[in-house]
Amino acid sequence: MPAATPAEWAAAACLGTSITAAAVGLWLFLLDADLADFDPRRLLDTDAGARLLVETVRAKATVREAALTVAALLMLLTAAPEGTS
């Protein structure tokens, strides 16, 4: 088996550091978390929560319009011109 190159050692070190950092970050995030910290009802009772709901509805409508536009464009672009087979 050939010896690893310095680039492979560096890649392995970066991968190990990334995995360790992600695990430690998640552990620190959940270290003192209570179930009440993840309750979304507290946010929805504020003005920011109301604004979030409004923007969610607007985003849903925008995605629906974009999907219809994409479907219409695909139909136009894939249709054969008249007089051709």
N, C-alpha and C positions, 0 to 999 in steps of 0.2 A: 504494500500500500504506500503510495507516494506521500511525502510529508506535506503538511498544509502550508499554503503560502501566507505571507503576512496579511494579504487582503482577506483571506478566509478567516484568519484569527480575528481581524478587526470586525468582520461581519458577525462572527459568533459573539464577540464581546458586546457589540451594539444590540444584537437580538436579546442577549441575556439581560442587559441593562434595561431595555424596553419592557420586557416581561416583568422584571422585578419592580420597576417604577409603576406599572399598571396595577400590579397586585398590591403594592403598598398604598397607592392612591385609593383604591377601592376599600382596603382595610381601614385606612384613616377616615374615609367618608362614612363608613358604617360603624365605626368604633363606638360612638356614643349616640347612635341613632335610636329614636323611639318610633313606635308605629305611628304616633301622632305627627311626626315630621313628614310623613308621606301622605297625609290626608289632604286631598285637593279642595275640600270644602272651605277651608280657611281662605284660600286664594279667591275662590269664586264669590265670597261675601264682600269683597272689596271692589273699588272702582277699577282696579287693574284687572280683576277677574272678569268684570263685565266687558271691558274693552277686549280682553282675550277671546271671549265668546263671540263678540261682533266680528273680530278679525278672522276667527275660525270659519264663520259662516261665509264671509267674503272670499276667503281662500278656497273654500269648497266650490263656490259658484265660479270662481276663476278657473279652477281645474276642470270643471265640467265644460265651460266654454272653450277652453283650450283643447280638450279631447274632441269636441264636436268640430272644431276648426281643423285639427289634424286629420280627422276622418274624412272631412270634405276635401281637403287638399289631396289626400291619398287617392280618393276616388277620381278627382280630376286628373291627377298625374298618371294614373295607371290605366285610364280609359284610352282605347285606341281611337285615333282620329277618324272622322267619317270618311268613308270611301276606301279604307284600307282593311285588310283582313288580318 
